[in-house]
Amino acid sequence: MKFKFYLILVSLLSYGFFANCQKSVSTDKGAQSLLFAGIAGTCFSIDTCFDQYAKTTDEGASFQVYDGSGNRIYARQSILDYNTYRPIASGSKWVTAITAMRAIDCNANSGTYANCGTVTTGTCATGGTLSLSRTTGEVLGWTGTKGTITLRQLLSFTSGLNAGGGNGSGQASCISTLPVGATGTQKDSCVNEIRDQSTGTPGALYQYNSNHMAVAQRMLEVSCAKTWSTIFTQLIVTPLGWDANQAVWSGNIRSTEPTDGSLSGAYGLTISPEHYARMLNALLTNGTAKNTSGANIANFLSTTSVTEILADQYNGAKIGYSQFSAFGYRWQYGLGNWRFCTTTDVPAECDKDLISHSIGINGFYPWVDKNRSYMAILAVNNIGRKNGLSLLPASSTSLFFAETVRPLIHTQIGK
């Protein structure tokens, strides 16, 4: 897997990588030299790898590794503190999927699952009992083929809701321009716009874009008769001890203009890596999260929900647009996270060397390795791309760092 990854990096340097809307900036020659040196050579400890990587970042970075019990076994930072809140771009997708599964668990049995707030047993019932099989027709009143789209397909990007542009990778503009405190009518108008501009067949095609999760969020709002803000606050922020004033969703993370983030589940969250780790712990330990004091939150997720989040959700869908597939990397997808392995199209084989991750275009990179019982979070916010490699954006350099240090982590933990 690692050798193939390096081949792809060579391709990226030659041909370009990722569609993104970041403005070009002047290159930083020193950072550029460091990155080229890293690609050509190697480093021999996690510390030296991280220090080399951190010199290429816009505002510093941090890196943490946790063992199978959720204990932090490695931590290093440069300027950017572990508790500093920054946008995490597509790292948000995992949060949205976990929020959805928390709502499903709490709606099924709020007496069993922890800290459900007002999402109690049977309260998410519009269109029937909330589940991954609930459809847009049942909850949102959509008709025809698009009314058969399921919540599962939305969270796994196989709903057929493609976006504008040749590869379907964009998003409806209304997602990023919703006014603060947007009404249900405004949100319905936006998701209906997504529906009406889409031409894909539900379940047949994987398209990496933001439209799927916007519709999923609206389904949760309508089903539970609560705003996304309320659902997120009660099911995630409060039990995990996140800062409610900083753990916020924005429709446009590149602008200082306030926008409503209740449909930006694909990219809009601001959070710190230390706080994110409290949530991610639930995927590593089959349902147990951490609170603000580091104590366990049992039954934060059901084991079924953990399995669903990490499982291959393609179910026969073909890859229409994936920013990795153009270079031969046929990663497949779970609920809100990539399945990074060697044998991508055979789930049982993929599971044997699986890395589950939700990388952001700004370089934020959390991953879980269930086979070796650890998780790691590289926190960075490279919005200006100081590395100066216009053909190698921040997400690629983070992937390269991770592939370089993963063998070192495996040596450290003896697995």
C-alpha positions as CSV (number, residue, x, y, z in Angstrom):
1,M,0.0,0.0,0.0
2,K,2.8,2.4,0.9
3,F,4.7,1.9,-2.4
4,K,1.5,2.5,-4.4
5,F,0.9,5.7,-2.4
6,Y,4.4,7.0,-3.3
7,L,3.7,6.3,-7.0
8,I,0.6,8.4,-6.7
9,L,2.5,11.3,-5.1
10,V,4.8,11.2,-8.2
11,S,1.7,11.4,-10.4
12,L,0.4,14.3,-8.4
13,L,3.6,16.3,-8.9
14,S,3.3,15.6,-12.6
15,Y,-0.3,16.1,-13.3
16,G,-2.0,18.0,-10.4
17,F,-4.4,16.9,-7.7
18,F,-7.8,17.7,-6.2
19,A,-10.2,20.3,-7.4
20,N,-10.2,23.1,-4.9
21,C,-11.1,26.7,-4.8
22,Q,-8.2,28.1,-2.8
23,K,-6.5,31.2,-4.2
24,S,-3.0,30.8,-5.4
25,V,-0.3,32.3,-3.2
26,S,3.4,33.1,-3.6
27,T,5.6,30.1,-3.0
28,D,7.7,29.6,0.1
29,K,11.0,28.3,-1.3
30,G,12.3,27.0,2.0
31,A,9.1,25.0,2.7
32,Q,9.1,23.8,-0.9
33,S,12.6,22.4,-0.5
34,L,11.7,20.6,2.7
35,L,8.8,18.9,1.1
36,F,10.8,17.8,-2.0
37,A,13.5,16.5,0.4
38,G,10.9,14.6,2.3
39,I,9.5,13.0,-0.8
40,A,12.9,12.0,-2.1
41,G,14.2,10.8,1.3
42,T,12.8,9.7,4.6
43,C,13.1,10.4,8.4
44,F,13.8,8.0,11.2
45,S,11.7,9.1,14.1
46,I,8.2,10.5,14.6
47,D,9.7,13.6,16.2
48,T,12.0,14.4,13.2
49,C,9.2,13.6,10.7
50,F,6.8,15.9,12.5
51,D,9.3,18.8,12.9
52,Q,10.2,18.6,9.2
53,Y,6.5,18.6,8.3
54,A,5.6,21.5,10.7
55,K,8.1,23.8,9.0
56,T,6.0,23.6,5.9
57,T,2.7,24.6,7.5
58,D,0.9,28.0,7.5
59,E,0.3,28.3,11.3
60,G,1.9,25.2,12.8
61,A,0.6,21.7,13.5
62,S,0.1,19.1,16.2
63,F,0.1,15.3,16.1
64,Q,-1.3,12.9,18.6
65,V,-1.5,9.1,18.8
66,Y,-3.9,7.2,21.2
67,D,-3.8,3.5,22.1
68,G,-6.7,1.1,22.0
69,S,-7.9,2.3,25.5
70,G,-7.9,5.9,24.5
71,N,-4.7,6.8,26.3
72,R,-2.5,9.3,24.5
73,I,0.8,7.7,23.9
74,Y,2.4,10.3,21.6
75,A,2.0,14.1,21.3
76,R,4.0,16.8,19.7
77,Q,3.1,20.3,18.7
78,S,4.6,23.3,16.9
79,I,2.8,26.6,17.5
80,L,-0.7,25.1,17.0
81,D,-1.8,23.8,20.4
82,Y,-3.8,20.6,20.9
83,N,-6.8,22.6,22.2
84,T,-6.8,25.3,19.5
85,Y,-10.0,25.4,17.5
86,R,-9.6,25.6,13.8
87,P,-11.7,24.6,10.8
88,I,-11.3,20.9,9.9
89,A,-12.9,20.9,6.4
90,S,-13.9,17.4,5.4
91,G,-12.9,16.1,8.8
92,S,-16.4,17.3,9.5
93,K,-17.9,14.4,7.6
94,W,-17.1,11.9,10.3
95,V,-18.8,14.2,12.9
96,T,-21.9,14.4,10.8
97,A,-22.1,10.6,10.4
98,I,-21.5,10.1,14.1
99,T,-24.2,12.7,15.0
100,A,-26.7,10.9,12.7
101,M,-25.9,7.5,14.3
102,R,-26.2,9.0,17.8
103,A,-29.7,10.2,16.8
104,I,-30.6,6.7,15.5
105,D,-29.4,5.1,18.7
106,C,-31.0,7.6,21.1
107,N,-34.3,7.4,19.2
108,A,-34.2,3.6,19.5
109,N,-33.5,3.6,23.3
110,S,-32.5,6.7,25.1
111,G,-32.4,4.8,28.3
112,T,-29.5,2.7,27.1
113,Y,-27.4,5.3,25.2
114,A,-25.6,8.1,26.9
115,N,-26.6,11.7,27.2
116,C,-29.4,11.8,24.6
117,G,-30.8,15.1,25.8
118,T,-34.3,15.6,24.3
119,V,-33.6,13.1,21.5
120,T,-35.5,10.4,23.5
121,T,-37.0,7.1,22.5
122,G,-39.4,7.5,19.6
123,T,-39.0,11.3,19.2
124,C,-37.4,11.1,15.7
125,A,-40.5,9.6,14.1
126,T,-41.5,11.8,11.2
127,G,-41.8,9.5,8.2
128,G,-41.3,6.4,10.5
129,T,-38.7,5.4,13.0
130,L,-35.3,7.0,12.2
131,S,-32.9,4.6,10.6
132,L,-30.4,4.3,7.8
133,S,-33.1,2.9,5.6
134,R,-35.4,5.9,6.0
135,T,-36.0,7.6,2.7
136,T,-36.3,11.2,1.4
137,G,-39.8,10.4,0.3
138,E,-40.9,9.3,3.8
139,V,-39.2,12.2,5.6
140,L,-39.0,15.1,3.1
141,G,-41.9,14.2,0.9
142,W,-39.8,13.8,-2.3
143,T,-41.4,11.8,-5.0
144,G,-40.2,9.5,-7.9
145,T,-36.8,8.0,-8.0
146,K,-35.3,10.7,-5.8
147,G,-37.8,9.9,-3.2
148,T,-36.2,6.4,-2.8
149,I,-32.8,7.9,-1.6
150,T,-32.0,6.6,1.9
151,L,-30.1,8.2,4.8
152,R,-27.5,5.5,4.3
153,Q,-26.9,6.5,0.7
154,L,-26.7,10.2,1.7
155,L,-24.0,9.5,4.4
156,S,-22.0,7.3,2.0
157,F,-22.3,9.6,-1.0
158,T,-24.1,7.0,-3.1
159,S,-27.4,8.9,-3.3
160,G,-27.1,10.0,-6.9
161,L,-27.2,13.6,-5.8
162,N,-24.5,14.8,-8.2
163,A,-23.6,18.5,-8.4
164,G,-22.8,21.0,-11.1
165,G,-19.6,20.6,-13.2
166,G,-18.3,17.9,-15.4
167,N,-17.5,15.4,-12.6
168,G,-20.3,16.2,-10.2
169,S,-17.9,17.3,-7.4
170,G,-19.3,20.7,-6.6
171,Q,-22.1,21.8,-4.3
172,A,-25.3,23.8,-4.5
173,S,-24.4,27.4,-3.7
174,C,-27.3,27.7,-1.3
175,I,-25.4,25.5,1.2
176,S,-22.8,28.2,1.8
177,T,-25.1,31.2,1.6
178,L,-27.8,30.3,4.0
179,P,-28.4,33.2,6.4
180,V,-27.8,32.8,10.1
181,G,-30.9,31.3,11.7
182,A,-32.2,30.1,8.4
183,T,-35.8,28.9,8.5
184,G,-37.1,25.5,7.7
185,T,-38.6,26.9,4.5
186,Q,-35.2,28.2,3.4
187,K,-33.5,24.9,4.1
188,D,-36.2,23.0,2.3
189,S,-35.7,25.3,-0.7
190,C,-32.0,24.5,-0.7
191,V,-32.3,20.7,-0.5
192,N,-35.0,20.8,-3.2
193,E,-32.6,22.8,-5.3
194,I,-30.0,20.0,-4.8
195,R,-32.6,17.4,-5.7
196,D,-33.7,19.2,-8.9
197,Q,-30.2,19.8,-10.3
198,S,-29.2,16.2,-9.8
199,T,-29.3,13.5,-12.5
200,G,-27.8,10.5,-10.8
201,T,-29.5,7.2,-9.9
202,P,-29.7,6.4,-6.2
203,G,-27.3,3.7,-5.2
204,A,-25.7,3.4,-8.6
205,L,-22.9,6.0,-8.4
206,Y,-20.5,7.3,-5.8
207,Q,-20.0,11.1,-6.1
208,Y,-17.8,13.0,-3.6
209,N,-19.6,16.3,-3.0
210,S,-21.3,18.3,-0.2
211,N,-24.9,17.9,-1.4
212,H,-25.5,14.5,0.1
213,M,-24.8,15.5,3.7
214,A,-26.8,18.7,3.4
215,V,-29.9,16.6,2.6
216,A,-29.0,14.1,5.4
217,Q,-28.9,16.9,7.9
218,R,-32.3,18.2,6.8
219,M,-33.7,14.7,7.1
220,L,-32.5,14.6,10.7
221,E,-34.0,18.0,11.5
222,V,-37.4,17.1,10.1
223,S,-37.4,13.5,11.5
224,C,-36.5,14.7,15.0
225,A,-38.4,18.0,14.8
226,K,-35.2,19.9,16.0
227,T,-32.7,22.1,14.4
228,W,-29.3,20.7,13.4
229,S,-27.8,23.0,16.1
230,T,-29.9,21.5,18.8
231,I,-29.3,17.9,17.7
232,F,-25.5,18.5,17.4
233,T,-25.3,20.4,20.8
234,Q,-27.3,17.8,22.7
235,L,-25.8,14.6,21.2
236,I,-22.2,15.7,20.6
237,V,-21.1,19.0,22.2
238,T,-22.6,18.6,25.7
239,P,-21.6,15.0,26.5
240,L,-18.1,15.4,25.0
241,G,-17.5,18.7,26.8
242,W,-16.8,20.7,23.6
243,D,-16.8,24.5,23.8
244,A,-20.2,25.5,22.5
245,N,-18.9,28.9,21.5
246,Q,-16.2,27.5,19.4
247,A,-17.5,24.2,18.1
248,V,-19.6,25.8,15.5
249,W,-20.7,25.1,11.9
250,S,-20.3,27.6,9.2
251,G,-21.7,27.6,5.7
252,N,-18.6,29.3,4.4
253,I,-15.4,28.6,6.3
254,R,-13.3,30.9,4.0
255,S,-15.3,34.0,4.8
256,T,-15.7,36.1,7.9
257,E,-19.3,36.8,6.9
258,P,-21.5,34.7,9.3
259,T,-23.6,32.0,7.6
260,D,-25.8,29.2,8.8
261,G,-24.0,25.9,8.9
262,S,-26.9,23.6,9.4
263,L,-26.4,22.1,5.9
264,S,-22.6,22.2,5.8
265,G,-22.1,18.8,7.4
266,A,-19.5,17.9,4.7
267,Y,-17.0,20.6,5.6
268,G,-18.2,23.3,8.0
269,L,-17.0,22.4,11.6
270,T,-14.5,24.2,13.7
271,I,-13.0,22.0,16.5
272,S,-9.7,21.2,18.2
273,P,-7.9,17.9,17.8
274,E,-8.0,17.1,21.5
275,H,-11.8,17.5,21.5
276,Y,-12.2,15.6,18.3
277,A,-10.3,12.7,19.8
278,R,-12.9,12.4,22.5
279,M,-15.4,11.6,19.8
280,L,-13.1,9.5,17.7
281,N,-12.4,7.3,20.7
282,A,-15.9,5.8,20.3
283,L,-15.0,4.3,16.9
284,L,-11.8,2.8,18.2
285,T,-13.4,1.3,21.3
286,N,-16.7,0.1,19.8
287,G,-18.8,2.8,21.4
288,T,-17.1,4.4,24.4
289,A,-16.2,8.1,24.1
290,K,-14.4,10.4,26.5
291,N,-15.6,13.4,28.4
292,T,-13.8,16.6,29.3
293,S,-12.0,15.0,32.3
294,G,-10.9,12.0,30.2
295,A,-13.4,9.6,31.8
296,N,-15.2,7.0,29.7
297,I,-18.7,7.7,28.3
298,A,-20.1,4.2,27.9
299,N,-22.7,3.5,25.2
300,F,-22.0,6.8,23.4
301,L,-22.6,4.7,20.2
302,S,-24.0,1.2,19.8
303,T,-21.6,-1.4,18.4
304,T,-23.9,-1.6,15.4
305,S,-23.5,2.1,14.7
306,V,-19.7,1.8,14.9
307,T,-19.8,-1.1,12.5
308,E,-22.0,0.8,10.1
309,I,-19.8,3.9,10.2
310,L,-16.6,2.0,9.3
311,A,-18.1,-0.6,7.0
312,D,-17.9,-0.5,3.2
313,Q,-21.2,1.2,2.1
314,Y,-20.8,1.0,-1.7
315,N,-23.2,-1.9,-2.2
316,G,-22.4,-2.1,-5.9
317,A,-22.1,1.6,-6.6
318,K,-19.5,2.7,-9.2
319,I,-17.1,5.6,-8.6
320,G,-18.2,8.6,-10.5
321,Y,-16.1,11.3,-8.9
322,S,-13.4,10.7,-6.2
323,Q,-10.5,13.0,-6.0
324,F,-8.2,10.0,-5.6
325,S,-9.6,7.7,-8.4
326,A,-8.0,9.6,-11.3
327,F,-4.6,8.3,-10.0
328,G,-5.7,4.7,-9.6
329,Y,-6.4,4.9,-5.8
330,R,-9.9,3.3,-5.7
331,W,-10.6,4.0,-2.0
332,Q,-14.1,3.2,-1.1
333,Y,-16.3,4.8,1.6
334,G,-18.1,4.1,4.8
335,L,-20.4,6.6,6.5
336,G,-18.5,9.9,6.5
337,N,-15.0,8.3,6.1
338,W,-12.7,6.8,3.6
339,R,-11.6,3.2,3.7
340,F,-7.9,3.2,2.8
341,C,-6.5,-0.2,2.1
342,T,-4.9,-2.4,-0.6
343,T,-7.8,-4.5,-1.8
344,T,-10.5,-1.8,-2.0
345,D,-13.2,-3.6,-3.9
346,V,-13.3,-6.7,-1.6
347,P,-14.6,-5.4,1.8
348,A,-13.5,-8.5,3.7
349,E,-9.9,-8.2,2.3
350,C,-9.9,-4.5,2.8
351,D,-10.8,-4.9,6.5
352,K,-7.5,-6.8,7.0
353,D,-5.3,-3.7,6.5
354,L,-7.9,-1.0,6.8
355,I,-7.2,2.6,7.7
356,S,-10.4,4.6,8.3
357,H,-10.0,8.3,7.8
358,S,-11.7,11.6,7.1
359,I,-9.1,14.0,5.6
360,G,-9.7,17.7,5.0
361,I,-8.5,19.8,2.1
362,N,-6.7,22.0,4.7
363,G,-4.6,19.0,5.8
364,F,-6.5,18.0,9.0
365,Y,-6.1,14.2,9.1
366,P,-7.7,11.9,11.7
367,W,-7.4,8.2,11.2
368,V,-8.4,5.0,13.0
369,D,-6.5,1.7,12.7
370,K,-8.8,-1.0,14.3
371,N,-6.4,-3.8,13.4
372,R,-3.6,-2.3,15.4
373,S,-5.9,-0.7,18.0
374,Y,-4.8,2.9,17.8
375,M,-5.9,6.2,16.3
376,A,-4.0,9.4,15.4
377,I,-4.9,13.0,14.6
378,L,-2.7,15.4,12.6
379,A,-4.1,18.9,13.1
380,V,-3.2,21.6,10.7
381,N,-4.9,24.4,8.9
382,N,-3.1,25.0,5.6
383,I,-5.5,27.4,4.0
384,G,-2.7,29.4,2.4
385,R,-0.6,26.5,1.2
386,K,2.7,27.8,2.4
387,N,4.3,24.7,0.9
388,G,4.1,26.5,-2.4
389,L,3.5,23.4,-4.4
390,S,0.5,24.4,-6.4
391,L,0.2,20.8,-7.6
392,L,0.4,19.3,-4.2
393,P,-2.3,20.7,-1.8
394,A,-2.3,20.4,2.0
395,S,-4.3,17.2,2.1
396,S,-1.6,15.5,0.0
397,T,1.3,16.6,2.2
398,S,-0.7,15.3,5.3
399,L,-1.2,12.0,3.6
400,F,2.5,11.8,2.8
401,F,3.4,12.6,6.4
402,A,1.0,10.0,7.7
403,E,2.4,7.3,5.4
404,T,5.9,8.1,6.5
405,V,5.2,7.9,10.2
406,R,2.7,5.0,10.3
407,P,5.5,2.3,10.2
408,L,7.2,4.2,13.0
409,I,4.0,4.2,15.1
410,H,3.6,0.4,14.4
411,T,7.1,-0.2,15.7
412,Q,6.4,1.9,18.8
413,I,3.3,0.0,19.7
414,G,4.7,-3.3,18.6
415,K,2.0,-4.2,16.1
